[in-house]
Amino acid sequence: MPGVIRQYVKIVDTINRRLGRLVMYLIFVMVGILLWSSISKTFFLPSLWTLEMAQFAMVAYYMLGGPYSIQLGSNVRMDLFYGDWSDRKKAWFDAFTVFLLIFYLGVLLYGGWESTSYSLQYGERSSTAWRPILWPIKITMCLSIFLMILQAISEFFKDVARIRGVEI
């Protein structure tokens, strides 16, 4: 494989691995928010922001963890036939189906970008009592989808290398 492709795979994998390892700790932020929600509802006045903030933390957790999940191969796949195939046949199948993933993520990114630009332009807020601005979580979603596209391209390059009998 050319050096540019090797460098691309190395950079994208490093970024997504580090970000994924960092984002893993958002689960504790979410638990802390929900714990505060329980405490405040029991002993004080209920907080308006806790449920929606926990949802935002969960969206960031799942979406920013997506590229790392793709990198680890922990995404869901149907192993009815796939599990019995050789590594080379799996690489052929993965190299083909990654284009479907990239198309899907591209459509998601297009829609997310349109929604984010609308949110930024008009100062969109949630319709709840707390009324937080929505553009930060929408930008987070667009960034994570973009990183998933980069990781999917990286996985494609790894599959092509595997087909050729080389590891990146």
N, C-alpha and C positions, 0 to 999 in steps of 0.2 A: 504494500500500500504506500502511496506517496506520503512524503513527510508532512504536507499540509493537512491531509486527512488525519494522520496520526495526531498531529498537534490539535486539530479541531476536537477530536474525540477526547483527548486528554484534558483540554480546557473545559469543555462542556461537562464531562464527567466529574471533574474536580469541583466546579461551581455547584452542580446539583447535589453532589455528595455532601459538601459543606453546608449548603443551605438546608438540605433535608435533615442533617444531623442537628442543626440549630432549631429548626421548626418543630422537631420532636418534642421540645420542651413547652410548646404552646398548650399542650394538654394540661400541664400544671396551671397555666394561666386560666384556662377555661374552668378547671376544677375550683380554683381560688375564687373566680367570679361567681360560680354557682354556690359555693360555700357561703360567700358573703350574702348572696341572695337569700339563702335559707336563714342565716342568722338575722339579717335585717327584717325579714318578714316575721320572725318569731319574737324578737326582742325590741325592735325599733319600728319605724315606719318603712313600708316596703320601698325599695329603690326602683325607679322607673327604668334605669339603664341596664340592669343586670342581665335580663333575658336576651335582649338584642346584642349586647356586647359579647355574651357567651356564643351567640350564633355567629357573630363576626369572627371571633377567635376560632371557632370550629371551621368556618369557611377557609380561613387562612391556613389552618392546620392541614385540612384535606387537600386544598388546591396546591399549596406550596410543597406539600409532600408528594404530590403526583409525579414530578420528574424523577425524584429519588426512587419511588416505587417502580417506575419503568426501568430505571437503571438496575435495580436489584432483581428484576424479573418477577416481582411479587404481585404483578397484576393478574387478574383472573383470565384463564384460558380454558378451553374445552380440551381435556386430556383423553378423550375417548380414543382417538387415533394418534394424536400428537405424542403421547407418552411413550409409545412403542417405536417411534421413528428414530432413525440415526441422527446424530448431531448435524450432519450435512443436510439431510432432508428437512430437519427443523429450521435450519438457517435459510434454506430456499423458501420455505413457507413463510417464515417471519419477514424475509426481505420483500416478499410480495405483499403481505398484509399490512406492512408498515405504511404503505401508501394510502390505504384506507384510513388508518389512524391519523396520518398527516392531513388528509382531506377533511376528516371530521374535526380535528383540532383547528384547522384553518377556518372552517365555517364558524366554530365557536368563537375564535379570536375576532373574526369580522363582526359578529353580533355583539361581542363584548366591547369591542372598540367603539361601535356605534352607540351603545348604551352608556359607555364611559364619557364619550364626548358630549352627549346630551346632558349627562349628570353634571359635568363641569360647566357647560354653557349656561344651564338654567339653575344651578345650585340645588339640584334635586335632594330632597330630604325624605326620610321614611315617614309613613303615615301614622306612626305610633305616637303615643303621648310624649316620648322622649325626643323624637324628631331629629335623629342624627343625620349628618350629611352622608351621602352614599358613595361619593367618588373615591374615597380611600380604599374601600373594600372592592370596588369595581376595578380600580387600577391593580390591586393585588391579584384579582382573578385574571386580568389580561396578562400580567407579568408571568403568572404561573402557567397559563396556557402557552405563552411564547416559549417558556423554558421547556415545557413538555414537547413542543415541536422540535426544538433544538436537540433534546434528548432522543426523540424518535429518529431523527436524522443520524445521530451518533450510533444508535442501535442498528440502523440500516448499514452503516459503514462496517460495523462489527460483524454483521451477518454476511456481508459480501466477503470480508476477510476470512470468515469461517468457511465459506463455500470454497474459497481458494486454498484452504488448508493452512492459513496463517492466522495468528492471534494478534489483536491490537492491544 
